[in-house]
Amino acid sequence: MNLPNKLTLLRVALIPFFLLFMYLDIPFHYLIALVIFSAASITDALDGKIARSRNLVTNFGKFLDPLADKVLVISALAVFTEIPEIHVGAIPLIIISAREFMVSGLRLLAANSGVVVAAGMWGKLKTAFTMIAIIASLVWLSVRYDFGFSLPSAMITAVDSVIIPVLIWISTALTIISGLVYLKGYWHLIDSDK
């Protein structure tokens, strides 16, 4: 197994540990979850670059890499819906999950037609911004709860009720845009007359 695929498998292996530390009630659990999520995000950036630069692209990597990304992001957003301080709710999770199912379906149809659906600029932007939004949320949770800094209530309210939700909703908007771009580009594959 080549290095990019090992990095992808590492990302998959890190997901249960990320979830475990999000739920464990131990000191610095958000900080540990942040480190794990950040490490997983770094593997996402590295595996594709290494695979392309060293000509190590494999079918295994093409299958597992986007799946690992989806599970990592959806896991984080699902956990966030259970944290009352992050005022986001389930709607971004539902929209992002629906887009991922749609793009996976398009990729399957494309593969059956011999077409490769490469990650476009909007998809890459969506992934990068979503990872940043999740990391920012984890940093905030760690600062607020792991370190117990005495913060002004106005600042807490602004971050909880405005900044974090805005970051997540920007990610959601980018997700919708990238989904529509994919749909437009590959609409011919789902022509109802076929």
Phi, psi and omega per residue, in radians:
M1 nan 2.336 -3.073
N2 -1.426 2.967 -3.060
L3 -1.067 -0.798 3.121
P4 -1.010 -0.716 3.133
N5 -1.186 -0.594 3.070
K6 -1.138 -0.693 3.101
L7 -1.134 -0.682 3.103
T8 -1.129 -0.766 3.097
L9 -1.096 -0.642 3.082
L10 -1.075 -0.720 3.112
R11 -1.064 -0.770 3.103
V12 -1.075 -0.747 -3.117
A13 -1.165 -0.490 -3.125
L14 -1.317 -0.398 -3.057
I15 -1.028 -0.853 3.122
P16 -1.073 -0.598 3.116
F17 -1.211 -0.669 3.053
F18 -1.020 -0.862 -3.136
L19 -1.090 -0.736 -3.137
L20 -1.006 -0.826 -3.085
F21 -1.322 -0.379 3.022
M22 -1.164 -0.552 -3.073
Y23 -1.712 -0.415 -3.122
L24 -1.129 2.400 3.102
D25 -1.739 1.253 3.123
I26 -2.233 2.837 3.123
P27 -1.018 2.404 3.054
F28 1.081 0.503 -3.115
H29 -1.182 -0.588 3.092
Y30 -1.207 -0.638 3.109
L31 -1.113 -0.746 3.122
I32 -1.129 -0.754 3.098
A33 -1.064 -0.694 3.095
L34 -1.052 -0.815 -3.139
V35 -1.088 -0.751 -3.136
I36 -1.133 -0.812 -3.138
F37 -1.101 -0.731 3.130
S38 -1.086 -0.744 3.110
A39 -1.086 -0.734 3.116
A40 -1.114 -0.699 3.117
S41 -1.123 -0.658 3.121
I42 -1.134 -0.709 3.112
T43 -1.090 -0.566 3.113
D44 -1.125 -0.717 3.140
A45 -1.225 -0.633 -3.039
L46 -1.385 -0.724 -2.975
D47 -1.071 -0.750 3.134
G48 -1.167 -0.736 3.141
K49 -1.094 -0.781 -3.136
I50 -1.134 -0.768 -3.112
A51 -1.054 -0.763 -3.116
R52 -1.266 -0.750 -3.070
S53 -1.213 -0.517 -3.115
R54 -1.845 0.183 -3.126
N55 0.954 0.860 -3.119
L56 -1.995 0.426 -3.135
V57 -1.235 2.241 -3.140
T58 -2.233 2.829 3.065
N59 -1.095 -0.650 3.099
F60 -1.025 -0.810 3.130
G61 -1.147 -0.710 3.121
K62 -1.098 -0.565 3.127
F63 -1.378 -0.896 -2.965
L64 -1.385 -0.591 -3.071
D65 -1.028 -0.933 3.130
P66 -1.164 -0.555 3.105
L67 -1.129 -0.766 3.117
A68 -1.068 -0.729 3.115
D69 -1.047 -0.821 -3.093
K70 -1.092 -0.810 -3.106
V71 -1.141 -0.699 3.129
L72 -1.076 -0.874 -3.103
V73 -1.170 -0.808 -3.114
I74 -1.141 -0.611 3.081
S75 -1.077 -0.805 -3.138
A76 -1.111 -0.805 -3.124
L77 -1.142 -0.620 3.105
A78 -1.122 -0.730 3.105
V79 -1.136 -0.692 -3.135
F80 -1.063 -0.542 3.136
T81 -1.141 -0.340 -3.137
E82 -1.648 -0.045 -3.131
I83 -1.782 1.876 -3.047
P84 -1.031 -0.505 -3.094
E85 -1.212 -0.378 3.091
I86 -1.676 1.790 -3.019
H87 -1.459 1.231 -3.118
V88 -2.059 -0.802 -3.117
G89 1.431 -3.011 -3.011
A90 -1.562 -0.234 -3.033
I91 -1.062 -0.826 3.087
P92 -1.037 -0.685 3.111
L93 -1.046 -0.774 -3.134
I94 -1.137 -0.784 -3.136
I95 -1.099 -0.826 -3.109
I96 -1.131 -0.729 3.116
S97 -1.106 -0.757 -3.133
A98 -1.080 -0.731 3.123
R99 -1.091 -0.726 -3.123
E100 -1.134 -0.711 3.080
F101 -1.089 -0.743 -3.122
M102 -1.097 -0.821 -3.120
V103 -1.151 -0.661 3.091
S104 -1.090 -0.713 3.085
G105 -1.104 -0.742 3.093
L106 -1.086 -0.720 3.116
R107 -1.077 -0.691 3.124
L108 -1.128 -0.820 3.088
L109 -1.058 -0.733 -3.136
A110 -1.106 -0.753 -3.141
A111 -1.074 -0.694 3.107
N112 -1.137 -0.446 3.126
S113 -1.667 0.074 3.140
G114 1.352 0.327 -3.129
V115 -1.851 2.362 3.079
V116 -1.693 2.171 3.109
V117 -1.655 1.784 3.140
A118 -1.442 2.673 3.075
A119 -1.165 2.190 3.136
G120 -1.571 3.104 -3.126
M121 -1.047 -0.741 -3.120
W122 -1.161 -0.648 3.105
G123 -1.141 -0.733 3.118
K124 -1.159 -0.731 3.112
L125 -1.091 -0.748 3.111
K126 -1.039 -0.830 -3.117
T127 -1.107 -0.825 -3.111
A128 -1.082 -0.811 -3.105
F129 -1.182 -0.647 3.123
T130 -1.124 -0.741 3.096
M131 -1.074 -0.736 3.125
I132 -1.107 -0.756 -3.138
A133 -1.097 -0.723 3.138
I134 -1.193 -0.744 3.118
I135 -1.108 -0.731 3.103
A136 -1.060 -0.719 3.117
S137 -1.115 -0.717 3.128
L138 -1.191 -0.653 3.072
V139 -1.053 -0.790 -3.135
W140 -1.082 -0.799 3.126
L141 -1.059 -0.714 3.135
S142 -1.160 -0.800 3.127
V143 -1.059 -0.758 -3.051
R144 -1.292 -0.717 -3.004
Y145 -1.886 -0.701 -3.112
D146 -1.243 -0.709 -3.070
F147 -1.712 -0.275 3.055
G148 1.035 0.604 3.115
F149 -1.077 2.504 3.063
S150 -1.446 1.810 -3.062
L151 -1.915 2.588 3.095
P152 -1.073 2.465 -3.094
S153 -1.076 -0.565 3.109
A154 -1.119 -0.654 3.123
M155 -1.192 -0.763 3.121
I156 -1.038 -0.816 -3.140
T157 -1.095 -0.741 -3.115
A158 -1.103 -0.775 -3.113
V159 -1.236 -0.822 -3.104
D160 -1.121 -0.773 -2.975
S161 -1.675 -0.317 -3.074
V162 -2.142 -1.058 -2.965
I163 -1.112 -0.930 -3.126
I164 -1.096 -0.849 3.098
P165 -1.023 -0.690 3.132
V166 -1.091 -0.757 3.112
L167 -1.046 -0.789 -3.132
I168 -1.151 -0.702 -3.135
W169 -1.239 -0.548 3.022
I170 -1.119 -0.744 3.073
S171 -1.027 -0.717 3.141
T172 -1.137 -0.741 3.121
A173 -1.103 -0.756 3.097
L174 -1.106 -0.608 3.094
T175 -1.110 -0.775 3.124
I176 -1.107 -0.817 -3.128
I177 -1.048 -0.835 -3.114
S178 -1.136 -0.621 3.083
G179 -1.103 -0.748 3.118
L180 -1.151 -0.640 3.102
V181 -1.105 -0.794 3.093
Y182 -1.068 -0.792 -3.101
L183 -1.065 -0.776 3.123
K184 -1.101 -0.746 -3.086
G185 -1.204 -0.484 -3.057
Y186 -2.129 0.379 -3.130
W187 -1.034 -0.592 -3.120
H188 -1.054 -0.373 3.141
L189 -1.336 -0.350 -3.117
I190 -2.014 0.468 3.090
D191 -0.976 2.208 -3.063
S192 -1.174 -0.257 3.128
D193 -1.466 -0.124 -3.104
K194 -1.682 nan nan
